[in-house]
Amino acid sequence: MSITNIAKLLKMENQIGFVLKVFLFSALISFLIKYTGPSLSIPATATNALIIILLPTIVLASVLLYRKLAKSL
């Protein structure tokens, strides 16, 4: 498989390329969590658990709100 074939697979128009990008990004995040996560000294508190659980939702809501406001201008 040549580099041009890999580049064609990674184009957003191609559904297989999109799935491959999601898979690779997920694998990278999993690797980082598994091998660098234990070296982080985050105490197991209720506050930290809430932050970890709610932060992705808050970030996504903020991005969507920004996009909606930007589109309406």
C-alpha positions as CSV (number, residue, x, y, z in Angstrom):
1,M,0.0,0.0,0.0
2,S,1.6,3.2,-1.1
3,I,1.4,6.6,0.6
4,T,-1.0,7.9,-2.1
5,N,-3.4,5.1,-1.4
6,I,-3.2,5.8,2.4
7,A,-3.8,9.5,1.7
8,K,-6.9,8.6,-0.4
9,L,-8.2,6.5,2.5
10,L,-7.8,9.4,4.9
11,K,-9.9,11.8,2.9
12,M,-13.0,13.0,4.6
13,E,-15.2,12.3,1.5
14,N,-14.4,8.6,2.0
15,Q,-16.4,6.9,4.8
16,I,-13.7,4.3,5.3
17,G,-11.2,7.1,5.8
18,F,-13.4,8.8,8.4
19,V,-13.8,5.5,10.3
20,L,-10.1,4.9,10.1
21,K,-9.4,8.4,11.5
22,V,-11.8,7.9,14.4
23,F,-10.3,4.5,15.1
24,L,-6.7,5.9,15.1
25,F,-7.7,8.9,17.3
26,S,-9.5,6.5,19.7
27,A,-6.4,4.2,19.8
28,L,-4.2,7.2,20.5
29,I,-6.4,8.4,23.4
30,S,-6.5,4.9,24.8
31,F,-2.8,4.6,24.7
32,L,-2.3,7.9,26.4
33,I,-4.8,7.0,29.1
34,K,-3.2,3.6,29.7
35,Y,0.4,4.7,29.8
36,T,0.4,8.3,30.9
37,G,-2.7,8.3,33.1
38,P,-1.2,6.5,36.1
39,S,1.7,9.0,36.2
40,L,-0.8,11.9,36.8
41,S,-1.4,12.6,40.5
42,I,-5.1,13.4,40.4
43,P,-6.8,12.8,43.8
44,A,-9.9,10.7,43.7
45,T,-12.5,13.2,45.0
46,A,-16.1,13.9,44.1
47,T,-15.2,17.3,42.7
48,N,-12.6,15.8,40.3
49,A,-15.1,13.1,39.2
50,L,-17.8,15.7,38.4
51,I,-15.2,17.7,36.4
52,I,-14.2,14.7,34.4
53,I,-17.8,13.7,33.7
54,L,-19.2,17.1,33.0
55,L,-16.4,18.8,31.1
56,P,-16.9,17.1,27.7
57,T,-20.6,18.0,27.8
58,I,-19.9,21.6,28.7
59,V,-17.2,22.0,26.0
60,L,-19.5,20.5,23.4
61,A,-22.4,22.7,24.4
62,S,-20.1,25.8,24.3
63,V,-18.9,24.9,20.8
64,L,-22.4,24.3,19.5
65,L,-23.6,27.6,21.1
66,Y,-20.7,29.5,19.6
67,R,-21.4,28.0,16.1
68,K,-25.1,28.9,16.4
69,L,-24.4,32.5,17.5
70,A,-21.8,32.9,14.7
71,K,-24.2,31.6,12.1
72,S,-26.9,33.9,13.1
73,L,-24.8,37.0,12.7
